[in-house]
Amino acid sequence: MAVFPVANELTLELDPIVGKEYDRHCETHVEWFGHDYVPWDEGRNFAMLDGVDWEPSQQTLPQHIVDAVEIMLIDKDNLAGYHRELVEHFILEGAWGHWIGRWTAEEHLHAITLRNYLMVTRNCDANANEEVRIDHVMNTGYRAGHFSQIETIVYMAFYEALRLSYSRNLAEQTEEPILKSLMEKVAYDAERHELAWSNIVEYLLEHHTDETIAAIGARAAELQILGWDIKKYEEKRANVAAAGISNDETLRKVVGDRIAAWGLSDRAEFAEFVNA
């Protein structure tokens, strides 16, 4: 028989706060469908179905754009790990269940649509992408069992802020109109995800101040650029960094801006992040 997480005092305390954020998130939702952002008429079979397998000459997007999309896609393929950690740290019932479920569904939509776009437009090596996906999900993934509950929430706020910066920068540099529109949709979702997690942190700062301050410092110190742990993507990360989509500078800005938004810029323990 499965053993389900049992809500502790903090989980129950946060339930109405999470419920409020879930309601706001749904009220600001602008419906979109992934299949509308894939140019299906460009699709064709691969060799197994008497078509043609991928080769580099089929790529039409600039290399740094392809690299950025692939990094984002593999990162979003970690969804199962994030869902697992959120459920294990909290519960999948009540407001928590609604919010975690909604966040998971929207992230899954992003991954499905990004992969469909890349496969149909032949802008990446499908076999290589799948090999990286399998290796990353199996052997790296997202593991945060050592995070406290408050650290988990703080991390999610930083993580979504990082994704928001990444997707906005990618959309700004993308000239292909379909992909640009898709990245703008992803960015809009990331903006609302960040807002929800960050608002929960604001509540924690007011009611669990010391532990939340410590959690912000710990998670800020260890935050890495998107895709930092994806094996075989060193060159892709370098290309994306050189293009200014995601690098150490954008990371510092994300962390500093998020800390400032929480009204913590003047605290001495955060000086290294705000003034970096």
N, C-alpha and C positions, 0 to 999 in steps of 0.2 A: 504494500500500500504506500502511495506517495505521502511524503511528509511536507506539509505546506508551512511557509513562514508564519510565525505568530506575531501579531502586532504588539510592539512594546509601547511604552509611554510616549516616546517622541513620535512614533508613527501615528498614533492616535491623535496626538496634539496637532500634528500637521495636516491631518485629514481635511478639515474645513478650509485650510489655506490652499492646499492642493486643489480642492474642489472649486474654489474661487478662480484659481488660475486656469483650470480646465474649462470652466464656463466662459471666461474671457477669451481663451484661445479659440474655442468653437465659434463664438460670436464674431470674431474677426477673420474667420476662415474664408478664403476665396477659393471656391472649388476649381480644381483643374484635373485633367486626366492625362496620364503619361502617354497613352497611345496617340494623343494629339501632337506630341512633340517628337515623333519619330517619322522620318520621310520613307514610309514603307515602299513607295514605288522605286526606290533606289536599291532595294534588297534583291539578292540572288542567292542561289544555292551554293554550298561548298562542295568540294570534290566528292564527298561520300554520296551525295545525291546528284551526281553527274554534273556538278557545277565547277567552280574554280576556287581553289583555296586562296587564302590571303597572301599577298606579297606587298612589300613596302611601296611599290609604285601606285598602289590603290589609295594610299593616304592622301587626303585633300586638305586637311587642317595643318596649321603650323605645328612643329614638333612640341613646343612648350605648352601649347593648348592641349594636345593629345596627352602629354605627360601629366598635366594638371588634372584632367578629367579621369585618367586611369588611377591616379593617387586617390582622388575623392571616391571613386567607385570602390576600390579595395577597402578603403576606410569604412565605407558604409556597409560593406559585406561583413563587417564585424558586428552587425546588428544583434545577432544571436547572443554574443557575449555581453553586450550592454544590457539587453533585456534580462538576461540571467542575473547579472549583478544587481540590477535595480529591484528585481523581484526578491532576491535573497536578502537585500538590505532592508526592504520594506515589505509590502504585501501586494497581491494582485486582486484586491477586493476594494469595494467602496470607491472613493475618489481617487485613491492611489491606482486602483485597477483601471479606471477610466483614463487617467492621465498617461500611465505607462503604456497602455494599449494604444492610445491615440498617437503618442510620440513614435511608438514602434511602427505603426501602420504608415505614417507619413515618411519615416526614414526608409522603409521598405519600398515605397513608391519611388523615391529618389534613385535607389539602387537599380530597380527594375528598368526604369526609363533610361538611365545613363547607359546601362549595358545594351539595351535594345538599340539605342542611338549609335553607339560605337560599332555594334555588329552589323547593322543595316548599312551604315555609311562606309564600312570597311576602313575605319580610321584607327584600328589597332589590330595587333596579332591576336586573334581569338584564342588560339591554343596557349600562347604564352600567358595571356591574361588569366585564363582558367587555371593554369598551373600555379601562378602566384596566389590566386584566390584560395585554392585548396590548401597550399602550404601556410598561408597567413592565418586562415581561420583555424586550422588544426594545431599549428605549432606556436603561434604568437597570440593572436586574438586580443581580447580585452579582459584582463584579470585585475580585479581591485578588491579582493577579499580582505586585504589589510586596511582598507579605508574604513573610517568610522561612518556612521550614517550622515553626519553633517559634512564630512569630507566628500562623500559621494555627491551630495547636492551641490557643493561648491565646485567640484570638478566638472559636473555637468554644465554649470553656468559658464565656466571658463571655456569648456570644450565647444559649446554652441557659439560662444563669441568668436572663437577661433574659426569655426566653420563659416560663420557669417562673413568674416573678413575675407576668407579664402574664396567663397562663392561670389562675393561682390567684385573682388579683384579679377576673378576669372571671367565673369560676365562683362566687365568693362573692357577687357582685352580681346574678347571674342567678336569677330566680325561676321561669322556665319550666323544668319538671322535665327534659324531654328534653335541651335545650341545656345545662342545668346538669350533667347526667350526662356528656354528651359532653365538656364542658370539663374535667371532673375526669379523664377518661381521657387527654385531651391533656396535662394537667398531670402526670399520672403518668409518661407517656412522656418529657416534658421533664425531669423530675427524674432519670430514669435516664440520659438523654442527657448531662445536665450532669455527673453523677457520673463517667461514663466519660471524657469529655474532661478533667475536672478532675483525675482520678487520673493521667492521662498527664502533665499539667502537673506534678504532684507528683514524678513520676519525673524529669522534666526539671530541676526545681529542684535535685534531689539530684545529678544527673550532668552538667548543663550550666547551672550556676547563673547565671553572669554574663549569658549570652545570654537566659536565660529571664526573669531579673529585668528586663532591658531590654525584652523583648517584652511583659511584663505592663504596664510603664509606658506603652509606646507604644500598646497596644491599649486600655488603660483611658482614656487621654487622648482618644481619638478615638471611643469608643463612643457611639452615639446611641440615642434611644428607638426602639422598634419602629415601623417604618413611616415613619420620618422623611423618606425619599426618595420617597415615593409622591406623584406629582403629582395635583392636584385633591382631595387628602384633607386639606387644611389645616384645614377646619372639623371634619372627623371627628377629627383629632388633638386639636384644641382641646376637643371634647366629651369625649373619652376622658381627656384630662389633667384636666379639671375634675372628672370623676367619680372621680379617684384611681386609675384602672386602670393608667395609664402616663403618667408625666410626669418632669420633671427630678428630683423628689424620689425617686421610685421607682428611677430610674436610678442616682442616687448611692448609694442603699441597696444595690442589687444589686452595684455595683462594690466598695463598701466591705466588704460581707459576704463576697464571694468572695475578696478579698485577705486578709481576716482568717482565712478558712477555710484558706488556704494557710500560715498562720502568719507573715504578713509585716506585721502591723499596726505593729510597732515600727520598721520601716525608714523612715528619713527621706524617701526618695524617694517613698514612698506616703502621706505624711501628708495631702496635699491630698485624697486619695480616702477615706481612712479617717475623717478628722475633718471631712469636708465637711458 
